[in-house]
Amino acid sequence: MTREELTLTIQTRKRAEKLTWKQIASAIGAASPILTTAALLGQMRLTDDEAAKVVELLGLGDEERSLLTEVPYRGSLAAGPPTDPLIYRFHELVQVYGTTWKALIQEEFGDGIMSAIDFDMQMERQPDPKGDRVKITMSGKFLPYKRY
């Protein structure tokens, strides 16, 4: 089984069991539904204990358990702008605000990057009379470029 096939199997079982990603994360005791969802979609890895709970919850086997704990090949989107409208909006945010974020982060912290490895993210619904809003908070460790 490939990791892509496992992702499709997980999505099929999730749908059949009428589970949400948050319910799955809660059932396996994961710290973050975002990290758990990313792992189940093939972009992160689970611990052995988390993988065992997913296997039990979704009726998977040993091969699937092993795949869930392997270091994944990250970055599954095709080259070029994404075609899914929601994902495209994130691409659009980077296209419009990327240079601004870079300028402001580097002005505040210096020459470096925000880590996507030492990283936290939260997502919540923010009620608004004009229509609920999506609030995403990202926090990444600043890594300065090293001079050598």
Rosetta constraint file for C-alpha pairs under 8 A:
AtomPair CA 1 CA 5 HARMONIC 6.18 0.50
AtomPair CA 1 CA 6 HARMONIC 6.81 0.50
AtomPair CA 1 CA 63 HARMONIC 7.60 0.50
AtomPair CA 1 CA 64 HARMONIC 7.78 0.50
AtomPair CA 2 CA 6 HARMONIC 6.32 0.50
AtomPair CA 3 CA 7 HARMONIC 6.25 0.50
AtomPair CA 3 CA 42 HARMONIC 6.52 0.50
AtomPair CA 3 CA 67 HARMONIC 6.68 0.50
AtomPair CA 4 CA 8 HARMONIC 6.48 0.50
AtomPair CA 4 CA 42 HARMONIC 7.26 0.50
AtomPair CA 5 CA 9 HARMONIC 6.22 0.50
AtomPair CA 6 CA 10 HARMONIC 6.08 0.50
AtomPair CA 6 CA 64 HARMONIC 6.74 0.50
AtomPair CA 7 CA 11 HARMONIC 6.21 0.50
AtomPair CA 7 CA 40 HARMONIC 6.40 0.50
AtomPair CA 7 CA 41 HARMONIC 5.33 0.50
AtomPair CA 7 CA 42 HARMONIC 6.39 0.50
AtomPair CA 8 CA 12 HARMONIC 6.13 0.50
AtomPair CA 9 CA 13 HARMONIC 6.16 0.50
AtomPair CA 10 CA 14 HARMONIC 5.96 0.50
AtomPair CA 10 CA 40 HARMONIC 7.04 0.50
AtomPair CA 10 CA 58 HARMONIC 7.30 0.50
AtomPair CA 11 CA 15 HARMONIC 6.13 0.50
AtomPair CA 12 CA 16 HARMONIC 6.13 0.50
AtomPair CA 13 CA 17 HARMONIC 6.03 0.50
AtomPair CA 13 CA 58 HARMONIC 6.03 0.50
AtomPair CA 14 CA 18 HARMONIC 5.97 0.50
AtomPair CA 14 CA 19 HARMONIC 5.26 0.50
AtomPair CA 14 CA 20 HARMONIC 7.18 0.50
AtomPair CA 14 CA 58 HARMONIC 7.24 0.50
AtomPair CA 15 CA 19 HARMONIC 6.43 0.50
AtomPair CA 19 CA 23 HARMONIC 6.15 0.50
AtomPair CA 19 CA 24 HARMONIC 6.79 0.50
AtomPair CA 20 CA 24 HARMONIC 6.39 0.50
AtomPair CA 21 CA 25 HARMONIC 6.21 0.50
AtomPair CA 21 CA 33 HARMONIC 6.69 0.50
AtomPair CA 21 CA 36 HARMONIC 7.85 0.50
AtomPair CA 21 CA 37 HARMONIC 6.10 0.50
AtomPair CA 22 CA 26 HARMONIC 6.08 0.50
AtomPair CA 22 CA 33 HARMONIC 5.42 0.50
AtomPair CA 23 CA 27 HARMONIC 6.02 0.50
AtomPair CA 24 CA 28 HARMONIC 6.33 0.50
AtomPair CA 24 CA 54 HARMONIC 7.66 0.50
AtomPair CA 25 CA 29 HARMONIC 6.11 0.50
AtomPair CA 25 CA 30 HARMONIC 5.25 0.50
AtomPair CA 25 CA 31 HARMONIC 7.72 0.50
AtomPair CA 25 CA 32 HARMONIC 7.03 0.50
AtomPair CA 25 CA 33 HARMONIC 5.18 0.50
AtomPair CA 25 CA 36 HARMONIC 5.84 0.50
AtomPair CA 25 CA 37 HARMONIC 7.54 0.50
AtomPair CA 26 CA 30 HARMONIC 6.23 0.50
AtomPair CA 26 CA 33 HARMONIC 7.61 0.50
AtomPair CA 27 CA 53 HARMONIC 7.67 0.50
AtomPair CA 27 CA 57 HARMONIC 7.94 0.50
AtomPair CA 28 CA 50 HARMONIC 5.62 0.50
AtomPair CA 28 CA 53 HARMONIC 5.36 0.50
AtomPair CA 28 CA 54 HARMONIC 6.50 0.50
AtomPair CA 29 CA 50 HARMONIC 7.34 0.50
AtomPair CA 30 CA 36 HARMONIC 6.64 0.50
AtomPair CA 30 CA 50 HARMONIC 7.08 0.50
AtomPair CA 31 CA 35 HARMONIC 7.94 0.50
AtomPair CA 32 CA 36 HARMONIC 6.23 0.50
AtomPair CA 33 CA 37 HARMONIC 5.91 0.50
AtomPair CA 34 CA 38 HARMONIC 6.13 0.50
AtomPair CA 34 CA 121 HARMONIC 7.37 0.50
AtomPair CA 34 CA 122 HARMONIC 7.40 0.50
AtomPair CA 35 CA 39 HARMONIC 6.14 0.50
AtomPair CA 35 CA 44 HARMONIC 6.97 0.50
AtomPair CA 36 CA 40 HARMONIC 6.16 0.50
AtomPair CA 36 CA 44 HARMONIC 7.82 0.50
AtomPair CA 36 CA 46 HARMONIC 7.42 0.50
AtomPair CA 37 CA 41 HARMONIC 6.08 0.50
AtomPair CA 38 CA 42 HARMONIC 6.27 0.50
AtomPair CA 38 CA 43 HARMONIC 5.14 0.50
AtomPair CA 38 CA 44 HARMONIC 5.58 0.50
AtomPair CA 39 CA 43 HARMONIC 5.22 0.50
AtomPair CA 39 CA 44 HARMONIC 4.02 0.50
AtomPair CA 39 CA 45 HARMONIC 5.03 0.50
AtomPair CA 39 CA 46 HARMONIC 6.32 0.50
AtomPair CA 39 CA 68 HARMONIC 7.21 0.50
AtomPair CA 40 CA 44 HARMONIC 7.61 0.50
AtomPair CA 40 CA 45 HARMONIC 7.99 0.50
AtomPair CA 40 CA 68 HARMONIC 7.34 0.50
AtomPair CA 42 CA 68 HARMONIC 7.82 0.50
AtomPair CA 42 CA 72 HARMONIC 6.40 0.50
AtomPair CA 42 CA 73 HARMONIC 7.91 0.50
AtomPair CA 42 CA 74 HARMONIC 7.60 0.50
AtomPair CA 43 CA 72 HARMONIC 5.94 0.50
AtomPair CA 43 CA 73 HARMONIC 6.99 0.50
AtomPair CA 43 CA 74 HARMONIC 5.15 0.50
AtomPair CA 43 CA 75 HARMONIC 7.12 0.50
AtomPair CA 43 CA 76 HARMONIC 7.60 0.50
AtomPair CA 44 CA 71 HARMONIC 7.06 0.50
AtomPair CA 44 CA 72 HARMONIC 6.14 0.50
AtomPair CA 44 CA 74 HARMONIC 7.49 0.50
AtomPair CA 45 CA 68 HARMONIC 5.77 0.50
AtomPair CA 45 CA 69 HARMONIC 5.07 0.50
AtomPair CA 45 CA 70 HARMONIC 6.07 0.50
AtomPair CA 45 CA 71 HARMONIC 5.89 0.50
AtomPair CA 45 CA 72 HARMONIC 6.68 0.50
AtomPair CA 46 CA 50 HARMONIC 5.75 0.50
AtomPair CA 46 CA 51 HARMONIC 5.72 0.50
AtomPair CA 46 CA 68 HARMONIC 5.79 0.50
AtomPair CA 46 CA 69 HARMONIC 4.99 0.50
AtomPair CA 46 CA 70 HARMONIC 7.95 0.50
AtomPair CA 47 CA 51 HARMONIC 6.06 0.50
AtomPair CA 47 CA 69 HARMONIC 5.92 0.50
AtomPair CA 48 CA 52 HARMONIC 6.14 0.50
AtomPair CA 48 CA 65 HARMONIC 7.87 0.50
AtomPair CA 48 CA 69 HARMONIC 6.32 0.50
AtomPair CA 49 CA 53 HARMONIC 6.40 0.50
AtomPair CA 50 CA 54 HARMONIC 6.31 0.50
AtomPair CA 51 CA 55 HARMONIC 6.14 0.50
AtomPair CA 51 CA 65 HARMONIC 5.45 0.50
AtomPair CA 51 CA 66 HARMONIC 7.87 0.50
AtomPair CA 51 CA 68 HARMONIC 5.96 0.50
AtomPair CA 51 CA 69 HARMONIC 6.68 0.50
AtomPair CA 52 CA 56 HARMONIC 6.29 0.50
AtomPair CA 52 CA 65 HARMONIC 6.34 0.50
AtomPair CA 53 CA 57 HARMONIC 5.99 0.50
AtomPair CA 54 CA 58 HARMONIC 5.91 0.50
AtomPair CA 54 CA 59 HARMONIC 7.93 0.50
AtomPair CA 54 CA 60 HARMONIC 7.65 0.50
AtomPair CA 54 CA 65 HARMONIC 7.90 0.50
AtomPair CA 55 CA 59 HARMONIC 5.45 0.50
AtomPair CA 55 CA 60 HARMONIC 4.48 0.50
AtomPair CA 55 CA 61 HARMONIC 6.26 0.50
AtomPair CA 55 CA 62 HARMONIC 7.89 0.50
AtomPair CA 55 CA 64 HARMONIC 7.37 0.50
AtomPair CA 55 CA 65 HARMONIC 6.17 0.50
AtomPair CA 56 CA 60 HARMONIC 6.66 0.50
AtomPair CA 60 CA 64 HARMONIC 6.20 0.50
AtomPair CA 60 CA 65 HARMONIC 7.33 0.50
AtomPair CA 61 CA 65 HARMONIC 6.29 0.50
AtomPair CA 62 CA 66 HARMONIC 6.19 0.50
AtomPair CA 63 CA 67 HARMONIC 6.33 0.50
AtomPair CA 64 CA 68 HARMONIC 6.25 0.50
AtomPair CA 65 CA 69 HARMONIC 6.77 0.50
AtomPair CA 66 CA 70 HARMONIC 6.59 0.50
AtomPair CA 77 CA 82 HARMONIC 7.16 0.50
AtomPair CA 78 CA 82 HARMONIC 7.09 0.50
AtomPair CA 81 CA 88 HARMONIC 6.74 0.50
AtomPair CA 81 CA 91 HARMONIC 6.97 0.50
AtomPair CA 82 CA 87 HARMONIC 6.35 0.50
AtomPair CA 82 CA 88 HARMONIC 5.19 0.50
AtomPair CA 82 CA 91 HARMONIC 7.37 0.50
AtomPair CA 83 CA 87 HARMONIC 7.49 0.50
AtomPair CA 83 CA 88 HARMONIC 6.20 0.50
AtomPair CA 84 CA 88 HARMONIC 5.86 0.50
AtomPair CA 85 CA 89 HARMONIC 6.30 0.50
AtomPair CA 86 CA 90 HARMONIC 7.04 0.50
AtomPair CA 87 CA 91 HARMONIC 6.57 0.50
AtomPair CA 88 CA 92 HARMONIC 6.03 0.50
AtomPair CA 89 CA 93 HARMONIC 6.12 0.50
AtomPair CA 90 CA 94 HARMONIC 6.43 0.50
AtomPair CA 91 CA 95 HARMONIC 6.22 0.50
AtomPair CA 92 CA 96 HARMONIC 6.06 0.50
AtomPair CA 93 CA 97 HARMONIC 5.61 0.50
AtomPair CA 93 CA 98 HARMONIC 7.07 0.50
AtomPair CA 94 CA 98 HARMONIC 4.36 0.50
AtomPair CA 94 CA 99 HARMONIC 7.92 0.50
AtomPair CA 95 CA 99 HARMONIC 7.90 0.50
AtomPair CA 97 CA 101 HARMONIC 6.06 0.50
AtomPair CA 98 CA 102 HARMONIC 6.11 0.50
AtomPair CA 99 CA 103 HARMONIC 6.08 0.50
AtomPair CA 100 CA 104 HARMONIC 6.10 0.50
AtomPair CA 101 CA 105 HARMONIC 5.88 0.50
AtomPair CA 102 CA 106 HARMONIC 5.94 0.50
AtomPair CA 103 CA 107 HARMONIC 5.93 0.50
AtomPair CA 104 CA 108 HARMONIC 6.15 0.50
AtomPair CA 105 CA 109 HARMONIC 5.84 0.50
AtomPair CA 105 CA 110 HARMONIC 7.36 0.50
AtomPair CA 106 CA 110 HARMONIC 4.43 0.50
AtomPair CA 106 CA 111 HARMONIC 5.42 0.50
AtomPair CA 106 CA 112 HARMONIC 6.67 0.50
AtomPair CA 106 CA 113 HARMONIC 7.90 0.50
AtomPair CA 109 CA 142 HARMONIC 7.44 0.50
AtomPair CA 110 CA 144 HARMONIC 6.95 0.50
AtomPair CA 111 CA 144 HARMONIC 5.74 0.50
AtomPair CA 111 CA 145 HARMONIC 6.05 0.50
AtomPair CA 112 CA 142 HARMONIC 6.87 0.50
AtomPair CA 112 CA 143 HARMONIC 5.44 0.50
AtomPair CA 112 CA 144 HARMONIC 3.94 0.50
AtomPair CA 112 CA 145 HARMONIC 4.87 0.50
AtomPair CA 113 CA 142 HARMONIC 5.76 0.50
AtomPair CA 113 CA 143 HARMONIC 5.34 0.50
AtomPair CA 113 CA 144 HARMONIC 6.41 0.50
AtomPair CA 113 CA 145 HARMONIC 7.67 0.50
AtomPair CA 114 CA 140 HARMONIC 5.23 0.50
AtomPair CA 114 CA 141 HARMONIC 5.63 0.50
AtomPair CA 114 CA 142 HARMONIC 4.65 0.50
AtomPair CA 114 CA 143 HARMONIC 6.21 0.50
AtomPair CA 115 CA 119 HARMONIC 6.26 0.50
AtomPair CA 115 CA 140 HARMONIC 4.98 0.50
AtomPair CA 115 CA 141 HARMONIC 5.19 0.50
AtomPair CA 115 CA 142 HARMONIC 6.08 0.50
AtomPair CA 115 CA 143 HARMONIC 6.52 0.50
AtomPair CA 116 CA 140 HARMONIC 6.12 0.50
AtomPair CA 116 CA 141 HARMONIC 7.95 0.50
AtomPair CA 117 CA 140 HARMONIC 7.68 0.50
AtomPair CA 118 CA 140 HARMONIC 5.83 0.50
AtomPair CA 118 CA 141 HARMONIC 5.65 0.50
AtomPair CA 119 CA 138 HARMONIC 7.34 0.50
AtomPair CA 119 CA 139 HARMONIC 5.65 0.50
AtomPair CA 119 CA 140 HARMONIC 4.25 0.50
AtomPair CA 119 CA 141 HARMONIC 6.44 0.50
AtomPair CA 120 CA 138 HARMONIC 5.85 0.50
AtomPair CA 120 CA 139 HARMONIC 5.10 0.50
AtomPair CA 120 CA 140 HARMONIC 6.34 0.50
AtomPair CA 121 CA 136 HARMONIC 7.05 0.50
AtomPair CA 121 CA 137 HARMONIC 5.52 0.50
AtomPair CA 121 CA 138 HARMONIC 4.48 0.50
AtomPair CA 121 CA 139 HARMONIC 6.27 0.50
AtomPair CA 122 CA 136 HARMONIC 5.70 0.50
AtomPair CA 122 CA 137 HARMONIC 5.18 0.50
AtomPair CA 122 CA 138 HARMONIC 6.68 0.50
AtomPair CA 123 CA 134 HARMONIC 7.13 0.50
AtomPair CA 123 CA 135 HARMONIC 5.64 0.50
AtomPair CA 123 CA 136 HARMONIC 4.51 0.50
AtomPair CA 123 CA 137 HARMONIC 6.46 0.50
AtomPair CA 124 CA 134 HARMONIC 6.16 0.50
AtomPair CA 124 CA 135 HARMONIC 5.28 0.50
AtomPair CA 124 CA 136 HARMONIC 6.63 0.50
AtomPair CA 125 CA 132 HARMONIC 6.66 0.50
AtomPair CA 125 CA 133 HARMONIC 5.98 0.50
AtomPair CA 125 CA 134 HARMONIC 5.22 0.50
AtomPair CA 125 CA 135 HARMONIC 6.18 0.50
AtomPair CA 126 CA 132 HARMONIC 5.70 0.50
AtomPair CA 126 CA 133 HARMONIC 5.00 0.50
AtomPair CA 126 CA 134 HARMONIC 6.09 0.50
AtomPair CA 126 CA 135 HARMONIC 6.28 0.50
AtomPair CA 127 CA 131 HARMONIC 7.07 0.50
AtomPair CA 127 CA 132 HARMONIC 4.57 0.50
AtomPair CA 127 CA 133 HARMONIC 6.32 0.50
AtomPair CA 128 CA 132 HARMONIC 4.81 0.50
AtomPair CA 128 CA 133 HARMONIC 6.55 0.50
